[in-house]
């Protein structure tokens, strides 16, 4: 099995209240400009998005392959950014954006 990074974060309202049930989505991006494929951790990877949701404390976690380039989307906060998942066991999404 390939190494994964647990990406986590917290989503709050402007008043500091936690936001439950906010969708977080990550989709593997092509590793080549000519769209020649999606590869991470020494394997081909599907383009099916990985989806998670915030819990009652506004916290979310998603498990992603280390070294993968993903399109990270959190529509509720207008975030849509391509990021490289680091080669670490745990990371905060704020450190990647």
Buried (B, 14 or more C-beta within 10 A) or exposed (E): EEEBBEBBBBBBEEEEEBBBEBBBBBBBBEBEEEEEEBBBBEEEBEEEBBEBEBBEEBBBBBEBBBBBBBBBBBEEEEBEEEBEBBEEEEBEBEEBE
